[in-house]
């Protein structure tokens, strides 16, 4: 498979596997800007036979650092401050919620908000995930809102992946992969309808990326 060489995309593996073609998402690839120095995909996302789609928001704190995708979990029902149970879909990158995850509502702005350690997760008859939390641990939210991972559980938690760019290419994790090095775009024009969900607060942070709606 071929990739545009704009900053070092690589997946190190002891075996390879073919997948389908890629969907173009960038308006003008020759005009995009990428973060320098590269980095390495967080180990929990190095799962064989998976794809992290181009345009996925990625957080990288430093040159050569760990690259963490921003994954969203959609709420399927409203949540009040009195509720001790929330119901969500699995993550848009395929992560199944577990009791080790710290969830927070994607902030309306900025990167901080209330985050909660959940005490139990169970799949329900609809195929969604019931997550037990303390009352008012994440505040109120509406069905269709997105939860994201928090870096810690408190009333002023920071998002685990406050993305500072979007993934240039699909990242295909083949069988035997031991590392993946992503190219992250910080400046460019992207076709919004073709990429994974980017919460409004992250769009505001990515002020050098123009999100274009298709007609």
mmCIF file of the C-alpha atoms, coordinates in Angstrom:
data_MODEL
# 
_entry.id   MODEL 
# 
loop_
_atom_site.group_PDB 
_atom_site.id 
_atom_site.type_symbol 
_atom_site.label_atom_id 
_atom_site.label_alt_id 
_atom_site.label_comp_id 
_atom_site.label_asym_id 
_atom_site.label_entity_id 
_atom_site.label_seq_id 
_atom_site.pdbx_PDB_ins_code 
_atom_site.Cartn_x 
_atom_site.Cartn_y 
_atom_site.Cartn_z 
_atom_site.occupancy 
_atom_site.B_iso_or_equiv 
_atom_site.pdbx_formal_charge 
_atom_site.auth_seq_id 
_atom_site.auth_comp_id 
_atom_site.auth_asym_id 
_atom_site.auth_atom_id 
_atom_site.pdbx_PDB_model_num 
ATOM 1   C CA . UNK A 1 1   ? 0.000   0.000  0.000  1.00 0.00 ? 1   UNK A CA 1 
ATOM 2   C CA . UNK A 1 2   ? 1.210   3.553  -0.623 1.00 0.00 ? 2   UNK A CA 1 
ATOM 3   C CA . UNK A 1 3   ? 1.275   6.576  1.651  1.00 0.00 ? 3   UNK A CA 1 
ATOM 4   C CA . UNK A 1 4   ? 2.160   10.214 1.041  1.00 0.00 ? 4   UNK A CA 1 
ATOM 5   C CA . UNK A 1 5   ? 5.521   10.754 2.710  1.00 0.00 ? 5   UNK A CA 1 
ATOM 6   C CA . UNK A 1 6   ? 4.926   13.877 4.781  1.00 0.00 ? 6   UNK A CA 1 
ATOM 7   C CA . UNK A 1 7   ? 6.560   13.239 8.093  1.00 0.00 ? 7   UNK A CA 1 
ATOM 8   C CA . UNK A 1 8   ? 7.153   9.565  8.633  1.00 0.00 ? 8   UNK A CA 1 
ATOM 9   C CA . UNK A 1 9   ? 4.238   7.140  8.773  1.00 0.00 ? 9   UNK A CA 1 
ATOM 10  C CA . UNK A 1 10  ? 5.215   3.638  9.765  1.00 0.00 ? 10  UNK A CA 1 
ATOM 11  C CA . UNK A 1 11  ? 3.872   0.507  11.397 1.00 0.00 ? 11  UNK A CA 1 
ATOM 12  C CA . UNK A 1 12  ? 6.559   -1.909 12.563 1.00 0.00 ? 12  UNK A CA 1 
ATOM 13  C CA . UNK A 1 13  ? 5.406   -5.503 12.321 1.00 0.00 ? 13  UNK A CA 1 
ATOM 14  C CA . UNK A 1 14  ? 6.588   -9.054 11.993 1.00 0.00 ? 14  UNK A CA 1 
ATOM 15  C CA . UNK A 1 15  ? 3.735   -9.848 9.597  1.00 0.00 ? 15  UNK A CA 1 
ATOM 16  C CA . UNK A 1 16  ? 1.452   -7.909 7.281  1.00 0.00 ? 16  UNK A CA 1 
ATOM 17  C CA . UNK A 1 17  ? -2.131  -8.052 6.057  1.00 0.00 ? 17  UNK A CA 1 
ATOM 18  C CA . UNK A 1 18  ? -4.018  -6.269 3.284  1.00 0.00 ? 18  UNK A CA 1 
ATOM 19  C CA . UNK A 1 19  ? -7.072  -4.095 3.853  1.00 0.00 ? 19  UNK A CA 1 
ATOM 20  C CA . UNK A 1 20  ? -9.398  -2.138 1.551  1.00 0.00 ? 20  UNK A CA 1 
ATOM 21  C CA . UNK A 1 21  ? -8.655  1.194  -0.077 1.00 0.00 ? 21  UNK A CA 1 
ATOM 22  C CA . UNK A 1 22  ? -8.477  4.535  1.686  1.00 0.00 ? 22  UNK A CA 1 
ATOM 23  C CA . UNK A 1 23  ? -11.007 7.381  1.555  1.00 0.00 ? 23  UNK A CA 1 
ATOM 24  C CA . UNK A 1 24  ? -9.496  10.771 0.644  1.00 0.00 ? 24  UNK A CA 1 
ATOM 25  C CA . UNK A 1 25  ? -10.200 13.363 3.343  1.00 0.00 ? 25  UNK A CA 1 
ATOM 26  C CA . UNK A 1 26  ? -7.804  16.244 2.638  1.00 0.00 ? 26  UNK A CA 1 
ATOM 27  C CA . UNK A 1 27  ? -8.631  19.047 0.195  1.00 0.00 ? 27  UNK A CA 1 
ATOM 28  C CA . UNK A 1 28  ? -5.020  19.837 -0.769 1.00 0.00 ? 28  UNK A CA 1 
ATOM 29  C CA . UNK A 1 29  ? -2.394  17.481 0.628  1.00 0.00 ? 29  UNK A CA 1 
ATOM 30  C CA . UNK A 1 30  ? 0.478   19.591 -0.697 1.00 0.00 ? 30  UNK A CA 1 
ATOM 31  C CA . UNK A 1 31  ? -0.602  22.467 1.581  1.00 0.00 ? 31  UNK A CA 1 
ATOM 32  C CA . UNK A 1 32  ? -0.942  20.669 4.896  1.00 0.00 ? 32  UNK A CA 1 
ATOM 33  C CA . UNK A 1 33  ? 1.352   21.109 7.894  1.00 0.00 ? 33  UNK A CA 1 
ATOM 34  C CA . UNK A 1 34  ? 2.397   18.193 10.095 1.00 0.00 ? 34  UNK A CA 1 
ATOM 35  C CA . UNK A 1 35  ? 3.813   18.039 13.611 1.00 0.00 ? 35  UNK A CA 1 
ATOM 36  C CA . UNK A 1 36  ? 7.604   17.555 13.456 1.00 0.00 ? 36  UNK A CA 1 
ATOM 37  C CA . UNK A 1 37  ? 9.621   14.714 14.918 1.00 0.00 ? 37  UNK A CA 1 
ATOM 38  C CA . UNK A 1 38  ? 7.015   11.955 14.966 1.00 0.00 ? 38  UNK A CA 1 
ATOM 39  C CA . UNK A 1 39  ? 5.886   9.895  17.920 1.00 0.00 ? 39  UNK A CA 1 
ATOM 40  C CA . UNK A 1 40  ? 4.500   6.476  18.790 1.00 0.00 ? 40  UNK A CA 1 
ATOM 41  C CA . UNK A 1 41  ? 0.921   5.249  19.092 1.00 0.00 ? 41  UNK A CA 1 
ATOM 42  C CA . UNK A 1 42  ? -0.235  4.498  22.652 1.00 0.00 ? 42  UNK A CA 1 
ATOM 43  C CA . UNK A 1 43  ? 0.084   0.769  23.369 1.00 0.00 ? 43  UNK A CA 1 
ATOM 44  C CA . UNK A 1 44  ? -3.608  0.256  24.179 1.00 0.00 ? 44  UNK A CA 1 
ATOM 45  C CA . UNK A 1 45  ? -4.490  1.128  20.573 1.00 0.00 ? 45  UNK A CA 1 
ATOM 46  C CA . UNK A 1 46  ? -1.947  -1.245 19.028 1.00 0.00 ? 46  UNK A CA 1 
ATOM 47  C CA . UNK A 1 47  ? -4.564  -3.934 18.374 1.00 0.00 ? 47  UNK A CA 1 
ATOM 48  C CA . UNK A 1 48  ? -4.107  -6.349 15.477 1.00 0.00 ? 48  UNK A CA 1 
ATOM 49  C CA . UNK A 1 49  ? -6.592  -6.214 12.597 1.00 0.00 ? 49  UNK A CA 1 
ATOM 50  C CA . UNK A 1 50  ? -7.845  -2.738 13.442 1.00 0.00 ? 50  UNK A CA 1 
ATOM 51  C CA . UNK A 1 51  ? -7.759  0.576  11.605 1.00 0.00 ? 51  UNK A CA 1 
ATOM 52  C CA . UNK A 1 52  ? -7.524  4.043  13.121 1.00 0.00 ? 52  UNK A CA 1 
ATOM 53  C CA . UNK A 1 53  ? -9.146  6.134  10.382 1.00 0.00 ? 53  UNK A CA 1 
ATOM 54  C CA . UNK A 1 54  ? -7.531  9.154  8.761  1.00 0.00 ? 54  UNK A CA 1 
ATOM 55  C CA . UNK A 1 55  ? -8.802  12.331 10.398 1.00 0.00 ? 55  UNK A CA 1 
ATOM 56  C CA . UNK A 1 56  ? -8.995  10.839 13.886 1.00 0.00 ? 56  UNK A CA 1 
ATOM 57  C CA . UNK A 1 57  ? -8.078  13.517 16.467 1.00 0.00 ? 57  UNK A CA 1 
ATOM 58  C CA . UNK A 1 58  ? -4.711  12.705 18.067 1.00 0.00 ? 58  UNK A CA 1 
ATOM 59  C CA . UNK A 1 59  ? -2.942  14.134 21.099 1.00 0.00 ? 59  UNK A CA 1 
ATOM 60  C CA . UNK A 1 60  ? 0.852   14.268 21.262 1.00 0.00 ? 60  UNK A CA 1 
ATOM 61  C CA . UNK A 1 61  ? 2.355   16.208 24.166 1.00 0.00 ? 61  UNK A CA 1 
ATOM 62  C CA . UNK A 1 62  ? 5.931   16.435 22.865 1.00 0.00 ? 62  UNK A CA 1 
ATOM 63  C CA . UNK A 1 63  ? 8.190   15.616 19.929 1.00 0.00 ? 63  UNK A CA 1 
ATOM 64  C CA . UNK A 1 64  ? 8.683   11.858 19.824 1.00 0.00 ? 64  UNK A CA 1 
ATOM 65  C CA . UNK A 1 65  ? 6.049   11.365 22.517 1.00 0.00 ? 65  UNK A CA 1 
ATOM 66  C CA . UNK A 1 66  ? 3.110   9.016  22.920 1.00 0.00 ? 66  UNK A CA 1 
ATOM 67  C CA . UNK A 1 67  ? 0.286   9.565  20.430 1.00 0.00 ? 67  UNK A CA 1 
ATOM 68  C CA . UNK A 1 68  ? -3.178  9.116  21.952 1.00 0.00 ? 68  UNK A CA 1 
ATOM 69  C CA . UNK A 1 69  ? -6.308  8.989  19.753 1.00 0.00 ? 69  UNK A CA 1 
ATOM 70  C CA . UNK A 1 70  ? -9.369  10.884 20.967 1.00 0.00 ? 70  UNK A CA 1 
ATOM 71  C CA . UNK A 1 71  ? -12.141 8.299  21.207 1.00 0.00 ? 71  UNK A CA 1 
ATOM 72  C CA . UNK A 1 72  ? -15.776 9.256  21.832 1.00 0.00 ? 72  UNK A CA 1 
ATOM 73  C CA . UNK A 1 73  ? -18.572 7.264  23.472 1.00 0.00 ? 73  UNK A CA 1 
ATOM 74  C CA . UNK A 1 74  ? -22.085 8.420  22.581 1.00 0.00 ? 74  UNK A CA 1 
ATOM 75  C CA . UNK A 1 75  ? -24.717 8.702  25.317 1.00 0.00 ? 75  UNK A CA 1 
ATOM 76  C CA . UNK A 1 76  ? -27.950 6.906  24.445 1.00 0.00 ? 76  UNK A CA 1 
ATOM 77  C CA . UNK A 1 77  ? -30.100 8.571  27.138 1.00 0.00 ? 77  UNK A CA 1 
ATOM 78  C CA . UNK A 1 78  ? -30.221 11.821 29.091 1.00 0.00 ? 78  UNK A CA 1 
ATOM 79  C CA . UNK A 1 79  ? -28.260 12.002 32.351 1.00 0.00 ? 79  UNK A CA 1 
ATOM 80  C CA . UNK A 1 80  ? -29.288 14.109 35.352 1.00 0.00 ? 80  UNK A CA 1 
ATOM 81  C CA . UNK A 1 81  ? -27.086 15.098 38.279 1.00 0.00 ? 81  UNK A CA 1 
ATOM 82  C CA . UNK A 1 82  ? -28.976 12.535 40.397 1.00 0.00 ? 82  UNK A CA 1 
ATOM 83  C CA . UNK A 1 83  ? -28.378 9.580  38.103 1.00 0.00 ? 83  UNK A CA 1 
ATOM 84  C CA . UNK A 1 84  ? -25.978 6.829  39.152 1.00 0.00 ? 84  UNK A CA 1 
ATOM 85  C CA . UNK A 1 85  ? -26.126 4.979  35.847 1.00 0.00 ? 85  UNK A CA 1 
ATOM 86  C CA . UNK A 1 86  ? -25.337 6.118  32.319 1.00 0.00 ? 86  UNK A CA 1 
ATOM 87  C CA . UNK A 1 87  ? -25.759 4.220  29.059 1.00 0.00 ? 87  UNK A CA 1 
ATOM 88  C CA . UNK A 1 88  ? -23.265 4.591  26.232 1.00 0.00 ? 88  UNK A CA 1 
ATOM 89  C CA . UNK A 1 89  ? -22.255 2.987  22.967 1.00 0.00 ? 89  UNK A CA 1 
ATOM 90  C CA . UNK A 1 90  ? -18.819 1.451  22.578 1.00 0.00 ? 90  UNK A CA 1 
ATOM 91  C CA . UNK A 1 91  ? -16.128 3.869  21.454 1.00 0.00 ? 91  UNK A CA 1 
ATOM 92  C CA . UNK A 1 92  ? -16.047 5.032  17.852 1.00 0.00 ? 92  UNK A CA 1 
ATOM 93  C CA . UNK A 1 93  ? -12.616 3.381  17.532 1.00 0.00 ? 93  UNK A CA 1 
ATOM 94  C CA . UNK A 1 94  ? -13.966 0.098  18.879 1.00 0.00 ? 94  UNK A CA 1 
ATOM 95  C CA . UNK A 1 95  ? -13.034 0.282  22.574 1.00 0.00 ? 95  UNK A CA 1 
ATOM 96  C CA . UNK A 1 96  ? -15.449 -1.573 24.850 1.00 0.00 ? 96  UNK A CA 1 
ATOM 97  C CA . UNK A 1 97  ? -16.067 0.310  28.136 1.00 0.00 ? 97  UNK A CA 1 
ATOM 98  C CA . UNK A 1 98  ? -14.615 -1.319 31.251 1.00 0.00 ? 98  UNK A CA 1 
ATOM 99  C CA . UNK A 1 99  ? -14.536 -0.489 34.946 1.00 0.00 ? 99  UNK A CA 1 
ATOM 100 C CA . UNK A 1 100 ? -10.974 0.789  34.568 1.00 0.00 ? 100 UNK A CA 1 
ATOM 101 C CA . UNK A 1 101 ? -12.030 3.683  32.343 1.00 0.00 ? 101 UNK A CA 1 
ATOM 102 C CA . UNK A 1 102 ? -12.455 7.259  33.564 1.00 0.00 ? 102 UNK A CA 1 
ATOM 103 C CA . UNK A 1 103 ? -15.226 9.047  31.680 1.00 0.00 ? 103 UNK A CA 1 
ATOM 104 C CA . UNK A 1 104 ? -16.138 12.704 31.308 1.00 0.00 ? 104 UNK A CA 1 
ATOM 105 C CA . UNK A 1 105 ? -18.543 14.614 29.101 1.00 0.00 ? 105 UNK A CA 1 
ATOM 106 C CA . UNK A 1 106 ? -16.674 16.264 26.236 1.00 0.00 ? 106 UNK A CA 1 
ATOM 107 C CA . UNK A 1 107 ? -16.440 19.867 27.462 1.00 0.00 ? 107 UNK A CA 1 
ATOM 108 C CA . UNK A 1 108 ? -18.400 22.568 25.638 1.00 0.00 ? 108 UNK A CA 1 
ATOM 109 C CA . UNK A 1 109 ? -15.146 24.510 25.524 1.00 0.00 ? 109 UNK A CA 1 
ATOM 110 C CA . UNK A 1 110 ? -11.625 24.049 26.802 1.00 0.00 ? 110 UNK A CA 1 
ATOM 111 C CA . UNK A 1 111 ? -10.308 20.676 27.957 1.00 0.00 ? 111 UNK A CA 1 
ATOM 112 C CA . UNK A 1 112 ? -11.476 20.350 31.581 1.00 0.00 ? 112 UNK A CA 1 
ATOM 113 C CA . UNK A 1 113 ? -14.646 19.030 33.204 1.00 0.00 ? 113 UNK A CA 1 
ATOM 114 C CA . UNK A 1 114 ? -16.064 16.577 35.723 1.00 0.00 ? 114 UNK A CA 1 
ATOM 115 C CA . UNK A 1 115 ? -14.728 13.040 35.346 1.00 0.00 ? 115 UNK A CA 1 
ATOM 116 C CA . UNK A 1 116 ? -15.758 9.854  37.118 1.00 0.00 ? 116 UNK A CA 1 
ATOM 117 C CA . UNK A 1 117 ? -14.330 6.450  37.877 1.00 0.00 ? 117 UNK A CA 1 
ATOM 118 C CA . UNK A 1 118 ? -17.070 3.948  37.115 1.00 0.00 ? 118 UNK A CA 1 
ATOM 119 C CA . UNK A 1 119 ? -17.719 1.076  39.487 1.00 0.00 ? 119 UNK A CA 1 
ATOM 120 C CA . UNK A 1 120 ? -19.274 -1.412 37.080 1.00 0.00 ? 120 UNK A CA 1 
ATOM 121 C CA . UNK A 1 121 ? -20.030 -1.910 33.381 1.00 0.00 ? 121 UNK A CA 1 
ATOM 122 C CA . UNK A 1 122 ? -22.630 -4.281 31.947 1.00 0.00 ? 122 UNK A CA 1 
ATOM 123 C CA . UNK A 1 123 ? -23.888 -4.780 28.392 1.00 0.00 ? 123 UNK A CA 1 
ATOM 124 C CA . UNK A 1 124 ? -27.672 -4.439 28.140 1.00 0.00 ? 124 UNK A CA 1 
ATOM 125 C CA . UNK A 1 125 ? -30.308 -6.040 25.887 1.00 0.00 ? 125 UNK A CA 1 
ATOM 126 C CA . UNK A 1 126 ? -29.878 -3.274 23.289 1.00 0.00 ? 126 UNK A CA 1 
ATOM 127 C CA . UNK A 1 127 ? -26.162 -3.970 22.969 1.00 0.00 ? 127 UNK A CA 1 
ATOM 128 C CA . UNK A 1 128 ? -25.182 -0.746 24.748 1.00 0.00 ? 128 UNK A CA 1 
ATOM 129 C CA . UNK A 1 129 ? -23.187 -0.388 27.957 1.00 0.00 ? 129 UNK A CA 1 
ATOM 130 C CA . UNK A 1 130 ? -24.651 0.519  31.357 1.00 0.00 ? 130 UNK A CA 1 
ATOM 131 C CA . UNK A 1 131 ? -21.985 2.276  33.405 1.00 0.00 ? 131 UNK A CA 1 
ATOM 132 C CA . UNK A 1 132 ? -22.357 2.828  37.165 1.00 0.00 ? 132 UNK A CA 1 
ATOM 133 C CA . UNK A 1 133 ? -21.073 6.131  38.563 1.00 0.00 ? 133 UNK A CA 1 
ATOM 134 C CA . UNK A 1 134 ? -21.601 8.318  41.628 1.00 0.00 ? 134 UNK A CA 1 
ATOM 135 C CA . UNK A 1 135 ? -24.385 10.889 41.455 1.00 0.00 ? 135 UNK A CA 1 
ATOM 136 C CA . UNK A 1 136 ? -23.323 14.125 39.734 1.00 0.00 ? 136 UNK A CA 1 
ATOM 137 C CA . UNK A 1 137 ? -19.880 12.678 38.996 1.00 0.00 ? 137 UNK A CA 1 
ATOM 138 C CA . UNK A 1 138 ? -20.015 13.880 35.372 1.00 0.00 ? 138 UNK A CA 1 
ATOM 139 C CA . UNK A 1 139 ? -22.807 16.451 35.672 1.00 0.00 ? 139 UNK A CA 1 
ATOM 140 C CA . UNK A 1 140 ? -25.901 16.556 33.451 1.00 0.00 ? 140 UNK A CA 1 
ATOM 141 C CA . UNK A 1 141 ? -25.835 15.574 29.779 1.00 0.00 ? 141 UNK A CA 1 
ATOM 142 C CA . UNK A 1 142 ? -28.179 14.853 26.894 1.00 0.00 ? 142 UNK A CA 1 
ATOM 143 C CA . UNK A 1 143 ? -28.656 11.787 24.707 1.00 0.00 ? 143 UNK A CA 1 
ATOM 144 C CA . UNK A 1 144 ? -26.326 12.159 21.733 1.00 0.00 ? 144 UNK A CA 1 
ATOM 145 C CA . UNK A 1 145 ? -23.650 13.964 23.739 1.00 0.00 ? 145 UNK A CA 1 
ATOM 146 C CA . UNK A 1 146 ? -20.200 12.418 23.781 1.00 0.00 ? 146 UNK A CA 1 
ATOM 147 C CA . UNK A 1 147 ? -18.124 11.084 26.630 1.00 0.00 ? 147 UNK A CA 1 
ATOM 148 C CA . UNK A 1 148 ? -14.339 10.987 26.385 1.00 0.00 ? 148 UNK A CA 1 
ATOM 149 C CA . UNK A 1 149 ? -11.601 9.613  28.604 1.00 0.00 ? 149 UNK A CA 1 
ATOM 150 C CA . UNK A 1 150 ? -10.440 11.804 31.475 1.00 0.00 ? 150 UNK A CA 1 
ATOM 151 C CA . UNK A 1 151 ? -6.846  11.817 32.693 1.00 0.00 ? 151 UNK A CA 1 
ATOM 152 C CA . UNK A 1 152 ? -8.049  11.626 36.304 1.00 0.00 ? 152 UNK A CA 1 
ATOM 153 C CA . UNK A 1 153 ? -11.312 11.465 38.256 1.00 0.00 ? 153 UNK A CA 1 
ATOM 154 C CA . UNK A 1 154 ? -12.217 14.784 39.851 1.00 0.00 ? 154 UNK A CA 1 
ATOM 155 C CA . UNK A 1 155 ? -14.361 17.883 39.329 1.00 0.00 ? 155 UNK A CA 1 
ATOM 156 C CA . UNK A 1 156 ? -11.691 19.663 37.267 1.00 0.00 ? 156 UNK A CA 1 
ATOM 157 C CA . UNK A 1 157 ? -10.255 16.801 35.241 1.00 0.00 ? 157 UNK A CA 1 
ATOM 158 C CA . UNK A 1 158 ? -8.329  17.255 32.009 1.00 0.00 ? 158 UNK A CA 1 
ATOM 159 C CA . UNK A 1 159 ? -9.173  15.226 28.922 1.00 0.00 ? 159 UNK A CA 1 
ATOM 160 C CA . UNK A 1 160 ? -6.788  12.318 28.412 1.00 0.00 ? 160 UNK A CA 1 
ATOM 161 C CA . UNK A 1 161 ? -6.431  13.240 24.732 1.00 0.00 ? 161 UNK A CA 1 
ATOM 162 C CA . UNK A 1 162 ? -6.932  16.995 24.193 1.00 0.00 ? 162 UNK A CA 1 
ATOM 163 C CA . UNK A 1 163 ? -6.078  16.556 20.531 1.00 0.00 ? 163 UNK A CA 1 
ATOM 164 C CA . UNK A 1 164 ? -3.629  18.908 18.852 1.00 0.00 ? 164 UNK A CA 1 
ATOM 165 C CA . UNK A 1 165 ? -3.960  17.469 15.354 1.00 0.00 ? 165 UNK A CA 1 
ATOM 166 C CA . UNK A 1 166 ? -5.667  14.978 13.045 1.00 0.00 ? 166 UNK A CA 1 
ATOM 167 C CA . UNK A 1 167 ? -4.268  11.712 11.707 1.00 0.00 ? 167 UNK A CA 1 
ATOM 168 C CA . UNK A 1 168 ? -2.960  12.137 8.144  1.00 0.00 ? 168 UNK A CA 1 
ATOM 169 C CA . UNK A 1 169 ? -3.526  8.580  6.886  1.00 0.00 ? 169 UNK A CA 1 
ATOM 170 C CA . UNK A 1 170 ? -5.459  5.505  7.950  1.00 0.00 ? 170 UNK A CA 1 
ATOM 171 C CA . UNK A 1 171 ? -3.322  3.620  10.456 1.00 0.00 ? 171 UNK A CA 1 
ATOM 172 C CA . UNK A 1 172 ? -3.634  -0.081 9.668  1.00 0.00 ? 172 UNK A CA 1 
ATOM 173 C CA . UNK A 1 173 ? -2.523  -2.326 12.542 1.00 0.00 ? 173 UNK A CA 1 
ATOM 174 C CA . UNK A 1 174 ? -1.579  -5.666 11.060 1.00 0.00 ? 174 UNK A CA 1 
ATOM 175 C CA . UNK A 1 175 ? -0.939  -8.999 12.733 1.00 0.00 ? 175 UNK A CA 1 
ATOM 176 C CA . UNK A 1 176 ? 2.386   -8.903 14.585 1.00 0.00 ? 176 UNK A CA 1 
ATOM 177 C CA . UNK A 1 177 ? 2.608   -5.109 14.789 1.00 0.00 ? 177 UNK A CA 1 
ATOM 178 C CA . UNK A 1 178 ? 4.888   -3.956 17.604 1.00 0.00 ? 178 UNK A CA 1 
ATOM 179 C CA . UNK A 1 179 ? 4.737   -0.180 17.055 1.00 0.00 ? 179 UNK A CA 1 
ATOM 180 C CA . UNK A 1 180 ? 3.011   2.483  14.979 1.00 0.00 ? 180 UNK A CA 1 
ATOM 181 C CA . UNK A 1 181 ? 4.351   5.959  14.256 1.00 0.00 ? 181 UNK A CA 1 
ATOM 182 C CA . UNK A 1 182 ? 1.669   8.396  13.153 1.00 0.00 ? 182 UNK A CA 1 
ATOM 183 C CA . UNK A 1 183 ? 1.831   11.561 11.084 1.00 0.00 ? 183 UNK A CA 1 
ATOM 184 C CA . UNK A 1 184 ? -0.324  14.267 12.679 1.00 0.00 ? 184 UNK A CA 1 
ATOM 185 C CA . UNK A 1 185 ? -1.702  17.237 10.765 1.00 0.00 ? 185 UNK A CA 1 
ATOM 186 C CA . UNK A 1 186 ? -2.023  20.577 12.548 1.00 0.00 ? 186 UNK A CA 1 
ATOM 187 C CA . UNK A 1 187 ? -2.717  22.791 9.509  1.00 0.00 ? 187 UNK A CA 1 
ATOM 188 C CA . UNK A 1 188 ? -4.943  21.962 6.544  1.00 0.00 ? 188 UNK A CA 1 
ATOM 189 C CA . UNK A 1 189 ? -8.454  21.599 5.124  1.00 0.00 ? 189 UNK A CA 1 
ATOM 190 C CA . UNK A 1 190 ? -10.345 18.398 5.910  1.00 0.00 ? 190 UNK A CA 1 
ATOM 191 C CA . UNK A 1 191 ? -13.654 16.985 4.667  1.00 0.00 ? 191 UNK A CA 1 
ATOM 192 C CA . UNK A 1 192 ? -15.510 16.748 7.968  1.00 0.00 ? 192 UNK A CA 1 
ATOM 193 C CA . UNK A 1 193 ? -18.154 14.244 6.875  1.00 0.00 ? 193 UNK A CA 1 
ATOM 194 C CA . UNK A 1 194 ? -15.490 11.635 6.071  1.00 0.00 ? 194 UNK A CA 1 
ATOM 195 C CA . UNK A 1 195 ? -13.656 11.547 9.407  1.00 0.00 ? 195 UNK A CA 1 
ATOM 196 C CA . UNK A 1 196 ? -14.416 10.314 12.942 1.00 0.00 ? 196 UNK A CA 1 
ATOM 197 C CA . UNK A 1 197 ? -16.276 12.605 15.343 1.00 0.00 ? 197 UNK A CA 1 
ATOM 198 C CA . UNK A 1 198 ? -14.410 15.731 16.405 1.00 0.00 ? 198 UNK A CA 1 
ATOM 199 C CA . UNK A 1 199 ? -16.132 17.353 19.433 1.00 0.00 ? 199 UNK A CA 1 
ATOM 200 C CA . UNK A 1 200 ? -16.772 21.096 19.220 1.00 0.00 ? 200 UNK A CA 1 
ATOM 201 C CA . UNK A 1 201 ? -14.208 21.955 21.902 1.00 0.00 ? 201 UNK A CA 1 
ATOM 202 C CA . UNK A 1 202 ? -11.475 20.169 19.951 1.00 0.00 ? 202 UNK A CA 1 
ATOM 203 C CA . UNK A 1 203 ? -12.441 21.916 16.709 1.00 0.00 ? 203 UNK A CA 1 
ATOM 204 C CA . UNK A 1 204 ? -11.970 25.207 18.533 1.00 0.00 ? 204 UNK A CA 1 
ATOM 205 C CA . UNK A 1 205 ? -8.501  24.144 19.672 1.00 0.00 ? 205 UNK A CA 1 
ATOM 206 C CA . UNK A 1 206 ? -7.497  23.076 16.155 1.00 0.00 ? 206 UNK A CA 1 
ATOM 207 C CA . UNK A 1 207 ? -7.707  26.630 14.874 1.00 0.00 ? 207 UNK A CA 1 
ATOM 208 C CA . UNK A 1 208 ? -5.373  26.002 11.923 1.00 0.00 ? 208 UNK A CA 1 
ATOM 209 C CA . UNK A 1 209 ? -7.522  23.179 10.553 1.00 0.00 ? 209 UNK A CA 1 
ATOM 210 C CA . UNK A 1 210 ? -10.540 24.122 8.455  1.00 0.00 ? 210 UNK A CA 1 
ATOM 211 C CA . UNK A 1 211 ? -13.431 21.649 8.668  1.00 0.00 ? 211 UNK A CA 1 
ATOM 212 C CA . UNK A 1 212 ? -15.332 21.592 5.379  1.00 0.00 ? 212 UNK A CA 1 
ATOM 213 C CA . UNK A 1 213 ? -18.844 20.201 4.965  1.00 0.00 ? 213 UNK A CA 1 
ATOM 214 C CA . UNK A 1 214 ? -19.629 18.421 1.698  1.00 0.00 ? 214 UNK A CA 1 
ATOM 215 C CA . UNK A 1 215 ? -22.685 19.559 -0.284 1.00 0.00 ? 215 UNK A CA 1 
# 
